Amino acid sequence: MVRLAAFALVAAGLGATTGARADIQFCNKFPQKVFVAIAYSQSDGASWISRGWLELSTGDCDVFDSALRPSAIYYRAESVPYRGPQGSQIKRVWGTPGHQFAIWENDNFNYWNAQQQVLNSTLADFTQISETLAADASVTVTIEADGIHATTTIDAPHSHTSN
């Protein structure tokens, strides 16, 4: 599957979070290249945008979009097809049934009203990160080496309350 390089990222901010800055970062520990798409709600809460693909080689971490501050967000990750132990082609997908958004398999995409099939898209399963993500929260989603699990870490420094 051929995909172009993902959206332009702010290189100086990769992996760093300071002050009120919040990032949505994806990391790949899987032994194959992984592509990530996200879906997030618009300010009206009724419509969604889906965007992809962020390309991650094994061991890489990258911020999807340093300017993005959605409160509700989902992701989908797909490995490149690779040869399994029995010689068959395998493609791993990280997406939980129940929440589908529009994607385009062949190239980068940016779909509005992505909760329905639009243009040349297909609907695909996405995994929820958060329904109520704080504006100052930093998120890291790590695709684990086992090819099954993904770990999500949310750091919201200003949402803590003191007693």
C-alpha positions in Angstrom: 0.0 0.0 0.0 1.5 3.3 -1.1 0.9 6.3 1.1 2.4 9.7 0.9 4.2 11.3 3.9 1.8 12.5 6.6 0.7 16.1 7.2 3.4 18.7 7.9 4.4 18.6 11.6 6.1 21.2 13.8 9.5 19.6 14.0 10.7 21.7 17.0 7.8 20.5 19.1 8.1 16.8 18.6 7.9 14.9 21.8 8.1 18.0 24.0 5.3 19.5 26.1 5.6 22.7 28.0 3.2 25.0 29.7 -0.3 24.8 28.3 0.8 23.1 25.1 -0.9 19.8 24.5 0.1 17.2 21.9 -1.5 14.1 20.5 1.5 11.8 20.0 1.7 8.3 18.5 4.5 5.9 19.0 5.3 2.6 17.2 6.9 -0.3 19.0 5.5 -2.8 16.5 8.2 -4.4 14.2 6.6 -3.1 11.1 5.7 0.4 9.8 2.4 1.7 11.0 0.0 4.3 9.6 -2.3 6.3 12.0 -5.5 8.1 11.3 -7.5 10.2 13.8 -11.2 11.4 14.0 -12.3 14.2 16.2 -15.5 16.2 16.8 -16.1 19.6 15.5 -17.0 22.4 17.9 -20.7 21.8 17.2 -20.3 18.2 18.6 -22.5 16.9 15.8 -20.0 16.5 13.0 -16.6 14.8 12.8 -13.4 15.2 10.9 -11.1 12.2 10.0 -7.5 12.7 8.9 -4.7 10.3 8.0 -2.1 9.0 7.6 0.7 9.6 10.0 3.6 7.2 9.0 5.6 5.7 11.9 8.6 3.4 11.5 9.4 1.0 14.3 10.7 3.0 17.3 9.4 6.3 16.0 7.1 8.7 17.9 5.5 11.7 16.2 2.9 14.3 17.0 -0.2 14.1 14.7 -0.9 17.8 14.7 0.5 20.2 17.3 -2.3 22.7 16.9 -5.1 20.2 17.4 -7.1 20.5 20.7 -10.2 18.3 20.4 -12.1 17.1 23.4 -13.4 13.9 21.7 -10.9 11.9 19.7 -10.5 8.5 18.2 -7.6 6.8 16.3 -7.1 3.9 13.9 -3.7 2.3 13.2 -2.8 -0.1 10.4 0.5 -1.9 9.7 1.9 -2.3 6.3 1.3 -5.8 4.9 4.1 -8.1 5.9 4.9 -11.8 5.6 3.9 -13.9 8.7 5.6 -17.0 10.1 3.6 -19.3 7.8 4.5 -17.2 4.7 1.0 -15.5 4.4 0.5 -11.8 4.1 -0.6 -10.2 7.4 -1.9 -6.7 8.1 -2.5 -5.6 11.7 -5.3 -3.1 12.5 -5.9 -1.3 15.8 -9.5 -0.1 15.8 -12.4 -1.0 18.1 -15.8 -2.0 16.6 -18.5 0.5 17.4 -17.2 3.8 16.2 -16.7 4.1 12.4 -15.3 7.1 10.5 -14.4 7.7 6.9 -10.9 6.8 5.6 -9.2 6.5 2.3 -6.8 3.5 2.1 -4.8 4.7 -0.8 -3.5 8.1 0.3 -3.7 10.8 2.8 -7.2 12.2 3.5 -9.1 14.9 5.4 -12.8 14.3 5.5 -15.5 16.5 7.0 -18.7 14.9 8.2 -16.6 11.7 8.6 -19.2 9.9 10.7 -20.7 9.0 7.3 -19.2 7.8 4.0 -18.0 10.8 2.0 -16.4 11.1 -1.4 -14.2 8.1 -2.1 -14.0 6.9 1.5 -14.9 3.7 3.3 -16.1 3.5 6.9 -13.6 1.9 9.3 -13.4 1.1 13.0 -11.6 3.6 15.3 -10.6 3.3 19.0 -11.7 6.0 21.4 -9.0 8.0 23.2 -11.3 10.3 25.1 -14.7 11.8 25.0 -13.7 14.7 27.3 -10.1 15.5 26.7 -8.9 18.7 28.6 -7.5 21.4 26.4 -4.1 21.2 28.2 -3.9 17.4 28.1 -1.1 15.6 26.3 -1.9 12.2 24.9 0.5 9.4 23.9 -0.8 6.3 22.1 1.8 3.6 21.8 1.3 0.7 19.4 2.9 -2.2 21.3 5.3 -4.7 19.9 2.9 -7.6 20.3 0.7 -6.4 17.4 -2.4 -6.6 19.6 -2.3 -3.9 22.2 -2.0 -0.2 22.2 -1.3 1.8 25.4 -2.8 5.3 25.9 -1.4 7.7 28.4 -3.1 11.0 29.1 -1.4 13.8 31.0 -3.6 16.7 32.0 -1.4 18.8 34.3 -4.0 21.6 35.0 -7.0 19.4 35.5 -5.8 18.1 38.9 -7.6 19.4 42.0 -6.0 19.9 45.4 -7.5 18.9 48.7 
